[in-house]
Each structure stands twice: as structure tokens, then as C-alpha cells.
Amino acid sequence: MIGRLLRGDTLRRRIALTIVAAMLASVALNALFIQVAGIWARPPIERTGLLEQIAVTSRLIEVAPADLRPQLAQAASSDMLQVVWKAQRADFGLPNDGARVEASRVPVLEQLLGGDRNIEAFNPGDWTRDNPQAHYAALVQLVDGSWLSFTPPERSWGLEIGTRIAIIIALGLIATFLVAWVATRQLANPLQRFAIAARRFGTDLRAPPIKVEGPHEIRQAIVAFNTMQAQIQHFIAERTHMLASISHDLRAPLTRMRLRSEFMEDLDHQRKLIRDVEEMQSMINAALEFFREDTHREATTAFDLSELLQTIVDDYRDQHIEVDFNGPAHLVYNGRPLGIKRVIVNLLENAVKYARNPRITLNRDDYAIRIEVSDEGPGIPEEALEKVFDPFFRLETSRNRSTGGVGLGLSAARAIIREQGGDLTLRNQRRKGLVARVELAVAPTLLG
């Protein structure tokens, strides 16, 4: 079971290693805490290093005359240790009798002071709770019965048991968090790159295959996606080529029909036939142009979408056609500028031809960029709002064949926007007029 779990780079293996690494990191941090800060655990005075200093100082002061001992004790005091000489033990104001220290337990004490010297030690816990005077202290009785007191000026050791437990738990949580953060980052990055690449395929059907990386399960999903992507690309390429070929081959019989119509004696039928042939020729030319653009798709690039729209507005102003624009001065978008320009121009042409007061509105949020082209015209019947996107569909009222066009403009416009991961929709305004909304998705980014 363990062998299968740890074999290969799999999600199960990474999760298991993350748990083990978190446990080892927690143990290591706590071991470091105990090793470096062991004195915080209230060690006995024998482990504080005071007794060695006490032995040397006591021996020096003991051999001096009694009248010089107070001055010598003061001279021996330092920032780390305060030394006081008193003739009587009661003069120190200690809380109680201290713990007896056997000189034989500390070689330097036995060597300098002898094994039978009276030495008492006090720990911070010997004082009453929250007493500001709680500290380590040591008393050494000299040979003449006087006493030396050795006291650190500040209590520099000791943590309560509750504090130590809190530190140990905190270190364990920190170790677990750090290991989990590193492990999930390594696991999430391939997934995020996979998601970004998959979304890119939605906006660019010619996107390259996704790099195979990550644990075994993620690699399997990437391989399956790359296979599906290749099949879709192959299917679309074959379909586009076939339809373009059919449209191109239709030109020959139409040309023959046009030539034969010249020999018709009935001029009325001749005129109708020529009109039908020319209309079919226009439809075929529009279809070929549409397929040609699908074959030679524009490259994606970063550009200022707001500046592009303002350029279109200026072009119409040069033609004495006023188009209102409302939006930010600058808005960078990563897409196909010529395709978007063609879509907006197509929508504006419809608004200018069939309505009045065309307007462009540009805005964005965290998820999408929206371009709305609105007008104050008759609008479109509700049942036809989706049908107008069908190839070669034309309304039989104001927007009919006599006004020009073969019914591929909106179809091509929606195809261009959907190729970039967005959508084009139409809706009627409550009062009057039509609103065409172009919605472009904001590309996701890889988190750091």
C-alpha cells in the first residue's frame, strides 16, 4: 500500500509527502526552540553559569580584610551580576531558607571553596507570585561567618508552562502552514496554467497544445485536452476548407447562367434571372470573404480599446455623422483590434442606416469588458433578435434586400467576438431603439 502510494508523481504522493514534511518541520522547529531557548524552561541554578562566577568572586573577597569587603563586592558587581557583602544573613531580606547546594556537584566550587562550604541557592519560584523581586540568587558563607549575595539585577530566565505550550503549538502551526503553502503552490500552478490555456483555446482555436506538467492526474487531463483540441482544430479546418471550396465552385455555373441569360428573348425574365444571379454571386463572395478571414485569422495583441473606438468615432465625424462616445480615456485589452473594429463599424453602419443618434458606451469590471452600440430607431421584433444572427437571414421590413447586404454581417460579427471568448447580443430598449452589446472576457492571470 505504501509502495503504491509513493510510486510516481501523483496527487496522493504529494499529499502524503506534504503531511510528512509538515510533521518533520514542526518537530524541527520545536527542537530548535528547546535547544536555543532551553533556559526559558526555568533550569536549576547549577545550569545558569552563575556558580562558576560565584566561586571565583567569593575566593577573592574572602582573602581580603573585612573592612575592604564591601568595596570589593561593589567593584565585583557588573551589569550581569550584583554582589553584596553582609555580616549577617538576615540583612539580605530573603524569602526563606534557600536550597542547599552541594559544592561537590560543581567542580569549580569544590576546588576554590572546599566541599563543606555553606551555599544556598534561590530560584524565581521561591518568591511570592508576581513579586517584582523574584530572581535567581545565591548566598555563600565565608570562613569568618559573613555572607556574600550574588543576584542578577534582572530576571532574565523563565517562561510559564502555559506560555511554553502556546509557543510549541504556534511553532507547529507555522511549520504546517509554510509546508502546506509551498506544496499547494506547486500543485495549484499547473492547474492554473491548465485553466488559462484551456480558456485561451476558447478565444483562439489555433492555440498551441498545453505543456504537459504536474502530477500524474493533471498530466492525464492535459493530454486528454490536447487530444480533444487537435481533433476540434482538424474538424474546423476541414469544414472551413470544404465550405470555401463549395462556394468557390459555385461561381462557374453562375457565370454560365449569366452568359445564357444574355440570349433570352423575354427581357422581363432575363432581368429577373440576372438579378437572382447577381444576388447569388454577392452571397458567394460574402461567404468566401468570411471563410478567408477564418483561414487567415488576425494575431492577438495588446491594444488600447478606448483609443480604437474614439478613432472610429472620428472617422464618422469626418463623414459628418455624429456618434457619441462614453467611456474611459484608456483601456488596454488583449485581442484582435481589426476584428473588433470591423464588428463595431458593422453595428454602427446598421444604426446609421436604420435609425438615428448612434452611441457607443464602453465600461469594464473584474470579469468582462462591455461595448454597447445603441440607437434611437424602430428596433427589431423580439422574435427576430436571435434570428438576425443566422447566415443570410434578413428582415422583410426596413432591413430587406433592397437596402443592400446579404445577411452575413451580424453572423460574421458574432463569430469574430466569440472567437475571442466573448459574445454579441441584441436587445430592444424600453422606449425605442436597439442596443447591441459586445462582451469581451477579461483574461485570467497566474497568481504569484
N, C-alpha and C positions, 0 to 999 in steps of 0.2 A: 504494500500500500504506500509506504513512504517513498520507495523507489519510483513508483509510477508518479507520485506527486511531484518529485523533484526532477523528473526526467524532462528535458527540453524547456524552452522558454514559453510557459503557459501562464494564464491568469492565476490558476491555482498555485503554481510555483511562486509567482510573485507575491501573492497574498500571504502564503506561508513564510516566505523569506522576510516579508515586512514585519510580521508578528515576531519572528525570532530576532530580527535586528532591533526592534523596539525594546524587547526584553533585555537584550545584551546592552544596549545603550543605557537603559535605566539602571541596570546593575553597575555599569561602569561609572556613571555619574555619581551614584550613591557611594561607591567605593572611593572615588576621588574625594567626595565630601568628607568621608570618615578619615581618610588618610591625611588630607591637608588641614582639616579643621577638627582633628580629634580632640584638641584641648577644649573645644566648646562643650564637650560631654562631661565637664566637671571632673577632671582627673585628680587623683590624690596629689598632695603637695610634693611627694617624692618625684613626680614626673614633670613638675613645673620648672626645674632647673634652679630653684631658689636655694636649696640646701647646700649645693656646692659653693655658691657665693657666700652663704651664711657662714660656712666653716672657715673660709679664708679670712673674712672680716672679723669673726669672733676671735680667732687666734691672734690677730694683730692688735686688737683693742685689749685683749686680756693681758698681754705682757706689758702694757703701758701703765703708768701710775694712775690711781683712781681719780685724781683731780684733773687729769687730761682726757679722761674717757668721754665726757660729754662732747668736748670739742672734736675728738677723733671720730665719734659716732656721727656728728654733723658733717664732718669732712667726708666720711664714707658714704653718706646719702647721695642718691642720684635721682634722675627722673624716673628710673625704673624701680628703685627700692629705697625706702625710707628707714634709716637706722636710728634707734633711740636707746640711750643707756639710762637705767633707773636702778637705784639702790634696792628698792623693794618691788616685788612682783605686783602688789596691789595698786601701785601707782599707774599702771597701764590701763585700767578700766576695761579689762577683758570680760566677755560674757560669762565664761565659766572655765573650768579646767579644760585645757586642750588635750588633744590626743598625744599619747606618749610616742616619741619617735626613737626607735632603736638605732643607735649610731652604727651598729654592725651591718645594717641594711644598706648604708651608703658608705662606700669605702673611703671617700674623702673626709667624712665626719669622723670615722674611727681613726684615721691616720693623723688628723690635726687636733681633734678634741678628746680622743680616747673613747673607749667603748662604754664607760659608765657615766657619761655626761647627761645631765637632765635637760632634755629638749622637748618642747611641746609645740604642736602644730595646730593651726586653726584653719578651717575651710569656710567659704562664704556661707554655707548652710548652718554653721554654728551660731550665727546671729539670728535675731528675730526676723520674721518675714518683712520684706520691703524696707529693711533698715539701711539707710544710706552708707553706714559704716561697714557693711558686710564686705569682707575682703579676705584674702589669704594673709596669714600672719604666722610668724614663728618666734618662740621665746627660747633663749639659750642662757642657762645659768653659768656664770663664770665661777672660777675657783674660789673667789672671795665671797660668794653668795649674792653678788649683784646680778642684774639681768640685762640682757640686750634684746630689743624688739626689732624684728625685721618685717616691714609691711610694704607691699606695693601701694603707691599712692592712689591708684585707681583699680577697681575690679575689672580686669581685662580678660577674664575667662568665665565660661559658664553659660549654658543655654538650658532653659527649662525643657522637660521631656516633651511637652506639648509642641513647643517651637521646633524641636528636632524632628518630631513626626511630621509636622507640617512641611518642613523643608524637604524631607525624604519624599513625601507624596508629590510635592511640587516638582522636584527633580525628575521623578518618574513620569509625570505628565508632560514635562518639557521634552524629555527624551522621546516619548511616544509620539508627540506632535511633530517633532523635527523629522523623525524617520518616516512617519506617515505622509508628511508633506512632500518629502523628496520622492517617496515611492509613488504616490498618486500623481505627482507632476510627471514622472517618467511614463506613467500609464495613460494619463489624460492627453498628453501632447500628441501621440499618434492618433488617438481618437478624434481630437480636434482638427488635426490636419486632414484626416479622412473626411470629416464633415465638411470642411471648407472646400476640398477638392470635389466632393460629390455635388455641392451647391454650385461650384464653378461649371460643372458639366451641364447643370440646368440652364446656365446662361451662355455656354459656349459648347455646342455639340462637337466641336473639333478639339476639345481639351485633351491634353495628353493623359496617358494612364497614370494612376496614382502609385506613388512609390510604396512598395511592399515593405512594411516595418511593423514593429511592435510585437506583442505576444502572439502565440500561435493562433488563438481565436481571432484576433484582429487581422492578422495576415490572411487567414482564410476568407474573412469578409471582404478584404481589399481585392483579393484575387477574383472572387465571385463578381464584385462590382466591375472590375476591369474587363472581365469577360462579357458581362452584360453591356458595358459601354461600347466595346468593339462591335458587338452584334447590332446595336442600335445605329452606330455610325455607318456600318456596312449597309443596313437596310435603307437608311435615309439616302445614302449616296446612290444606291441602285434605283430607288423610287424617283429621285430627282433627275437622274440621267434618263430614265425611261420616259418620264413625262416631257422632258425637254426634247427628246428625240421625236416623240409623237407630235408635239406642237410644231417642230421644225418640218416634219414630213408632210404635215397638212398644208404647207404653203404651196406645194406643187399642184395638187388637184384644185386648189382655189385659183391659182394662176390660170389653169386650163379653163376653169369655169368662167373666169373673167374674159378670156380670149373668145370663147364660144358665144358669150353673150353679145359680142360685137356683131355677130352675124344674125341676130334675131330680128325679125321684121316687125314684131309687135314692140313698139317703143316703150309702151307703158310697162309691159312685163320686163323688158330689158332694163329699164330704170330701177325697178324693184329688185331684180336679181343683182344688179351691180351694187345697190345699196346693201343688200344682205351679204354679198361677198366682201365688201369693204368693212362691214361691221365684224364679220368673222376674222378678217385679216387683222383688225385692230385688237380683237380679243387674243389672237395668237401672238401678236407682237408683245402685248402686255404680259401674257403668260411666259413667253421666252425671257423677257426682261426680269420677271420675278424669279424664274429658275436660275438665270445667270447670276443674279445677286446672291442667291442661296449657295451657288457653287463658289463664288469669289467673295466670301464674307469679309467685311471690314475688320481690321485688327482692333483689339481692345486697348484703350489708352486712357490716361487720366486727363481730364479737361475741365474747364470752368463752364458748368452748365448754365449758370445765370448769364454769363457773357454771351454764350451761344444764342440764348433766347433773345437777349437785347439786340444782337446782330440781326436776327430775323425781323424783329420789330422795326429796326432802322431800314431794312430792305423794303418793307411795306410802306414806311413813311416816305421813302423816295418815290413810290408809286402813288403818293397822295392818298394812301389808305391808313387811317389811324387805328393802331392796335394798342390797347392799354396793357401795361405790364406791371405786376405787383409781386415782389419777391426780394430776396436778399441781393446785395450787390455782387457777392461772390459765393459760389457753391461748387466745390470740386467733386466730380463724380468719375468713377472708373467704368467706362463703357465705350460705345461706338458713336462718336459725335455725328458723322454723316448720316447714319441711320436714324438717329433721334431727330436730326434736323429735317430729314425727309418726312418723318411722321408728323412733326409739328406743322410743317408747311402744308401737308395734305389736310390736316384738320382746319388750319386757318383758311385754306382755299375753299373748303366746304362752307365755313362760317361766312366768308366774304360773299360767296356766290349765292347762298340760300338764305342769309339772314343779315343782320347789321350789328354794329358795335361789338366787334370781336375783342376778347380779353384773354390775357394769359396770366395765370396765377401759379407761382412756384413756392413750395414750402417743403419742409422735411421734419422728421422726428427721428427717434433712435432706430426705427425699423425700416423706414421707406422714405423715398423722395417722390413728391407728387407734383405733376404738372397738369393744370386744368385749362382747357381751351373752351371758353363759353361764348355764347352769342345771345341776341335777342331776336330770335326768329320763330318760325312755326313749330320747331321741334320735330320729333319723329313719333309716329304711333307706338304705343307701348309694346304692342305685339311684334314690332319690327326692330326693336332696339338690338336684338341679337342677330336677327336675320341679315342685317346690313353687312355683317362681317363674313357672310358666306360668299365664296368666289362668284363673280358675275351677277350677284344679286343687285337689283336697282329698284328703287321705289317707283311706283307708277304715277305719283303725283308731281310734286315740284322737282324732284330729283329723278328725271327719266332720261331716256336715251337722247332726246333732243338737246339736252343741256351738256352733253359730252360725257366721256368716261365709259368704261366697260364694266365697272363694278368690282375692280380688283384693288382699289386704293385703300379702303379700310381693311381688307383682308391682309394686304401686304403690311400695312401699318401695325396691325395687331401681331403679325408674325415677327416683325422686327423687334417689337417690345418684348414679346415672350421669349425670343432668343436670348435676351439679356436678363432673363429671370424676372421680368415684370409682367404687367398686364395693361390692356387698354379696354376701358368700358365707357358706355354712353348712358346718360340719364337725362330726363326732361326736368327742367326747373319748375318750381311750383307755379310761378307766374307765367312766364313764357320763355322760350329759348332752350337750347341744348347745351349740355356740359359733357365734354369728352375728357376723361381722366386718364392720364398716363401715370402708372405707379411703378417705380423702379426700386428694387430691393437694395438696401444698404449692405454691402459685402461684409461678412463677419471677419473678425481679426483673431489672430492667435494670441492668447493671453500669455503674459510673461510669467 
